[in-house]
Amino acid sequence: MDLPPSQGPALQVAQAFITLADTLVTGFDIIDFMHGLAEQCVRLLDVDAAGLLFAAPGEKLRLVGASSEQSRLLELFQLQTDQGPCLDCFATGQSVHCADLATAEAMRRWPRFAGQAQVNGFRAVDALPMRLRNQVIGAMNLFRHEPGELPAPTVALAQALADIATIGLLQERAIREGQVLSEQLQHALNSRVVIEQAKGMLSERYTLPMEQSFAVLRRHARDHSLQLTELAREVVARAADPGLVAFRPAPSAEDADPPR
């Protein structure tokens, strides 16, 4: 059933926000997500093309989504020449609007980009930051064939799309980093368990205090360029030479401290 004209656009916008917010689905793909955002921009904002640049922490901007081959090539051109509205937007965290790329001001500001954009058939561009508070993770470019300014409500909707996508991406990143941290903590806990087991075995076998058992284990690992956890696993598995503590060296002040 066709939606009434008055309800169609509103439901399309709602569906776009639902799609952009859902980054927690199994098999989330950031490239597919960003291409979808570019397509949503063209469909909802009455622009002719869209492109998205994204930067991982500590890295440079990269092209991650484009609605057409022309916009893809133009975005790559921006990156190669290190000039264009999207780069300015990312650097400042502020939106950049150019109603006519053929003006002297546009040609002065981005001489190579403005010319190449016109070669590709684009006369106007708007760049909006993908930003949450003071964290800028990318920028969104909106291209139009005809010169002119985007209406204020359209700019507001475009920024809202960029904002919800930013929140979704940062949420997905936080969850991914949280999973990595959880795995690291679990590995540390597992290592702690096997080290305690190895200390106990050495203490029992050679009638050593637990602190000295750890010191001997640690010293042997250092002297033989072994990882402490791997040596402990060998001791527990009785694969290491039990004679490693036969000489019972006096631990240094550092080694004598009990493990934390």
N, C-alpha and C positions, 0 to 999 in steps of 0.2 A: 504494500500500500504506500502510495506517495504521501510524503508529509506536506501539510499546508505550508505555503511559502513563508508565512510568519514564523513557523516553528522550525523549518528546515535549518536555517543558519545557526540558530541557537543550539539545536541538538548537535549540529556538526562541531561547534565550538566545545560543547560539553564532552563529546566523544573524544575530541583531540586532547583535551586536558586529562581525561581518564587514561588514554593511551600513553601520554607522556609521563604521567605520574607513576605508572606501573613498571618500575625497573627491577622488581623483585621476582619476576617470573623465572622459571627454570630455563637455563641456557640464554640468559640475557646477552645480547650482542650490541655493543656500543655503536658499531658502524651501521648496522641495520636501524638502530634507534635514531641516529643522527640523520640518516637518509630519510627516514619517516618524518622527522621534524621539518626537514627542508620541503618535502612534499606537502605537509600540512600548511606551511606558510604560503605556498603558491595557491593552494585551494581556498584558504580562509581569508587571505589578506589582499587579494586582487593585485598581486605582483606577478611578474613574468618569470622570475627565477629566484632561487635562494641558494645560499652556500653557507657552510658552517665550518669554522676553524676552532680547534680545541687544543689545549696544551695540558699535558700531564705535569704533575709537580716537578719543577726543576728542568723542564724541557721546553723546546720552542713550539710555536704554533704549527699545527698540522691540519691538512684538509681531511675532514671526517665525514662530510656529507654535502651533497649537491643535488639539486632537482633536475639538472640538465647537463649535457656535455659542455655547452657553452659556459655555464656558470662554473663548472668544475675547472675548465681550463683557465678561466679568468681568476679564480681563487688561487690556483697554482702560480699564475703569473704574479699575483700580489706577493706571494711568499718568495718567489725567485728574485724579484726586483726590490723586495723589502720596502714597498710603499703601497699605500692604499687605505681606504676608509676602515677596513676591518682591522688592520694592524694598528691604526691610530686609536680605534675604539678599545682594542685589547690593552694597549699601553696605558690609556688614561682611565679606563673603566667607565667612560662616558659615551653616550650615543653620538653618532656622526651622521649628518644628513646633507645630501647634495642633490638639489632639485634639478640641476642641469650640469652634466659633466663636460659640456662644450664651452662653458664660461671660462674666461681668463683666470679666474680665481681657482677653479678646479684644475685647470691645466698647469697652473703654477704650483699648486699644492701636491698634485700627483701627476707629474707630466707623462710618465710612461703608462701608468695605470689608466688615467682618464682617456688617453688616446686608444689604448687597447680595448677598453670597455666599449668605446664607440665603434671600433672595428667589429666587435662582437654583437653590435646592435643595441647596446644599452645606453640610455641617456640620463638615467637617474639612479641613485643608490642610497640606501639607508643601512647603517651598521649599528647593531644593538648589542650591548654587552651581555654575556652570560655570566652573571655576577650574583653572589650572595654576600651581602654586607661588603666587606673590603676584599673578598676573595674573588678574583676574576679568573675564570677557567677557559674562556673562549669568547667568540663573537659571532654574530649572525648577520649575514649580508642579504639585503633584499634588493633585487634589480628590477628595473622597469624600462620598457622600450621607449616610452614617451616621457619627456621632461615634465616636472611638476612635483609638488610636495605631497607626501602622504597625509591623508586626513588625520587629525589628532587621535580620534578613536581607534583608527587602524594602528597607529604607532603604539598606543596603549595596549592593544590586544597583542601586537607582535612582542612587546616587552614582556607581557604576561606569559606568553608561550616560551620565551627564552628563560624566564625566571623559573617556571615549573620544570623545564628540562634541566636547568642547573641544579635545582634541589634534588631531582631524581638521580642525576649523575653523582652528585656528592654523597647522597645516601647510599648508592650502590658501591661507591669507592670506600665509604666508611665501613660498610658491612664486609667488603672483601678484605680490607686491612684488618678488621676485627677478627676475621677468620684466620688470617695469617698469624696475628698475635696470639690467638687461642692455640693454634698449632705449635707455636714456639714455646708457649708456656707449658703445654702438655709434654713437649719434648724435654723441657727442663725438669719437669717433675719426674718423668720416667728416668732421666739421667740421675737425678738425686736418689731415687730408689735403688738403682743398681750400684751406685757408689757406696751407699749405706750397707748394702749386702756384702760388697767386697771388703769394706772396712771390718765388718763383723767376722767374716771368714778369716781374715788375716789376724785379727785380734785373738780369735779363738785358737788358731793354729800355732801362733808364736807367743801367746800370752802377753800381748801388747795392749796398752791403753788405747782406746778408740782414737784419741787425738793423734797418737804416734802412728797408728795404722794408716790414718789418712795422710799424715806427713810422708810416710815411706811410699805410699801409693803415688802421691803427687810428685815426689822427687824422682821416682823411677820413670814416670811418664815424661817428665821434663828431660831427664838425662838421655832418654831413648827416642825423643821427638814423637811421642805418642799422645793421642788425645786421652784425657783422663777417663772419660766415659767408656771409650773403647777398651782401655786397659782393665777397667773395672769389670766390663762384661767378660773379658778373657779370664780374669781371676775367678769370677762366679762360675764360669763354665769349666774351670780347672784346666784351661788351655795354656795359661801363662805359667812360667816356671815358678813353683812355690818358693824357690830359693831367693827370690827377689828381695825378701826381707831377712835373709839369713844373717846379713852383716849388721842389721839393726842400727842404721846410722842415727846419730844424734840430730834431731830435727833443728832447722834454723828457727830463729824467732818468728819468721813469717810462717813457716810450715807448722809451727807448734800451735797456731791459733786454730781453734775448732772451726770446721766448715760452717758457713751460714746457709 
